Amino acid sequence: MRFIFIDAEKAHFPVAALCRNLQVTRQGYYAFAQRAPSARQANEATLQADVGEIHAGSNKRYGSPRVLMELKRRGLRVGKRRVERAMRSQGLCARPR
């Protein structure tokens, strides 16, 4: 979380000052910045895109149960709570009739 904060605020403050105040090393921050996204982050980004696509394709009518069924129909193994979390993070919800 500290490195993410530094990454967000480096346009306003020097990196060295941010690292000193948050008690992390500059080398640690730069190693974080160079690191490629993990497999879990890549899978989560793919799921977010799929959930958004399914929700938009349903004219914003599908909630998490129907999105989950469509993902399973496409052959993806995913849990209900993970779909709910993905929808919530994008601000998606089923539109009432």
C-alpha positions as a Markdown table, in Angstrom:
| # | Residue | x | y | z |
|---|---|---|---|---|
| 1 | Met | 0.0 | 0.0 | 0.0 |
| 2 | Arg | 2.9 | 2.4 | 0.7 |
| 3 | Phe | 4.4 | 1.9 | -2.7 |
| 4 | Ile | 1.0 | 2.5 | -4.4 |
| 5 | Phe | 0.6 | 5.7 | -2.4 |
| 6 | Ile | 4.1 | 6.8 | -3.4 |
| 7 | Asp | 3.3 | 6.0 | -7.1 |
| 8 | Ala | 0.2 | 8.2 | -6.9 |
| 9 | Glu | 1.8 | 11.1 | -5.2 |
| 10 | Lys | 5.2 | 11.2 | -6.9 |
| 11 | Ala | 4.0 | 14.0 | -9.2 |
| 12 | His | 3.5 | 16.3 | -6.3 |
| 13 | Phe | 6.3 | 15.4 | -3.9 |
| 14 | Pro | 9.9 | 14.0 | -4.4 |
| 15 | Val | 10.1 | 10.2 | -4.2 |
| 16 | Ala | 12.9 | 10.4 | -1.6 |
| 17 | Ala | 10.8 | 12.5 | 0.8 |
| 18 | Leu | 7.8 | 10.2 | 0.4 |
| 19 | Cys | 10.0 | 7.1 | 1.0 |
| 20 | Arg | 11.6 | 8.8 | 4.1 |
| 21 | Asn | 8.2 | 9.8 | 5.6 |
| 22 | Leu | 6.6 | 6.3 | 4.9 |
| 23 | Gln | 9.8 | 4.6 | 6.2 |
| 24 | Val | 10.5 | 2.5 | 3.1 |
| 25 | Thr | 13.6 | 2.4 | 1.0 |
| 26 | Arg | 13.9 | 4.1 | -2.4 |
| 27 | Gln | 15.3 | 0.9 | -3.8 |
| 28 | Gly | 12.3 | -1.0 | -2.6 |
| 29 | Tyr | 10.0 | 1.5 | -4.3 |
| 30 | Tyr | 11.9 | 1.4 | -7.6 |
| 31 | Ala | 11.9 | -2.4 | -7.5 |
| 32 | Phe | 8.1 | -2.3 | -7.1 |
| 33 | Ala | 7.8 | 0.1 | -10.0 |
| 34 | Gln | 9.9 | -2.1 | -12.3 |
| 35 | Arg | 8.1 | -5.3 | -11.3 |
| 36 | Ala | 5.6 | -6.8 | -13.8 |
| 37 | Pro | 2.1 | -7.5 | -12.7 |
| 38 | Ser | 1.6 | -10.9 | -11.0 |
| 39 | Ala | -0.4 | -13.7 | -12.5 |
| 40 | Arg | -3.2 | -13.0 | -10.0 |
| 41 | Gln | -3.4 | -9.3 | -11.0 |
| 42 | Ala | -3.5 | -10.3 | -14.7 |
| 43 | Asn | -6.3 | -12.8 | -14.1 |
| 44 | Glu | -8.2 | -10.2 | -12.1 |
| 45 | Ala | -7.9 | -7.7 | -15.0 |
| 46 | Thr | -9.1 | -10.3 | -17.4 |
| 47 | Leu | -12.1 | -11.1 | -15.2 |
| 48 | Gln | -12.9 | -7.4 | -14.8 |
| 49 | Ala | -13.0 | -7.0 | -18.6 |
| 50 | Asp | -15.2 | -10.1 | -19.0 |
| 51 | Val | -17.6 | -9.0 | -16.3 |
| 52 | Gly | -17.9 | -5.6 | -17.8 |
| 53 | Glu | -18.4 | -7.0 | -21.3 |
| 54 | Ile | -21.2 | -9.4 | -20.1 |
| 55 | His | -22.9 | -6.7 | -18.1 |
| 56 | Ala | -22.9 | -4.2 | -21.0 |
| 57 | Gly | -24.0 | -6.9 | -23.5 |
| 58 | Ser | -27.1 | -7.6 | -21.3 |
| 59 | Asn | -28.1 | -4.0 | -21.6 |
| 60 | Lys | -27.0 | -3.6 | -17.9 |
| 61 | Arg | -29.7 | -6.0 | -16.8 |
| 62 | Tyr | -27.6 | -8.9 | -15.5 |
| 63 | Gly | -26.6 | -9.0 | -11.8 |
| 64 | Ser | -23.9 | -11.2 | -10.3 |
| 65 | Pro | -25.8 | -14.6 | -10.6 |
| 66 | Arg | -26.4 | -14.2 | -14.3 |
| 67 | Val | -23.0 | -12.9 | -15.0 |
| 68 | Leu | -21.6 | -15.9 | -13.1 |
| 69 | Met | -23.7 | -18.3 | -15.2 |
| 70 | Glu | -22.4 | -16.6 | -18.4 |
| 71 | Leu | -18.8 | -16.9 | -17.2 |
| 72 | Lys | -19.3 | -20.6 | -16.4 |
| 73 | Arg | -20.9 | -21.0 | -19.8 |
| 74 | Arg | -17.8 | -19.6 | -21.4 |
| 75 | Gly | -15.7 | -22.1 | -19.5 |
| 76 | Leu | -14.2 | -19.9 | -16.8 |
| 77 | Arg | -14.0 | -21.3 | -13.2 |
| 78 | Val | -14.8 | -18.5 | -10.9 |
| 79 | Gly | -16.7 | -18.1 | -7.7 |
| 80 | Lys | -19.8 | -16.1 | -6.9 |
| 81 | Arg | -18.1 | -13.8 | -4.4 |
| 82 | Arg | -15.3 | -13.0 | -6.9 |
| 83 | Val | -17.8 | -11.9 | -9.5 |
| 84 | Glu | -19.7 | -9.8 | -6.9 |
| 85 | Arg | -16.4 | -8.1 | -6.0 |
| 86 | Ala | -15.5 | -7.5 | -9.6 |
| 87 | Met | -18.9 | -5.9 | -10.3 |
| 88 | Arg | -18.8 | -3.8 | -7.1 |
| 89 | Ser | -15.3 | -2.5 | -7.9 |
| 90 | Gln | -16.5 | -1.3 | -11.3 |
| 91 | Gly | -19.7 | 0.1 | -9.9 |
| 92 | Leu | -21.9 | -2.3 | -11.8 |
| 93 | Cys | -25.3 | -3.4 | -10.7 |
| 94 | Ala | -28.4 | -4.8 | -12.3 |
| 95 | Arg | -30.8 | -2.2 | -13.6 |
| 96 | Pro | -34.3 | -2.7 | -12.5 |
| 97 | Arg | -37.2 | -3.0 | -15.0 |
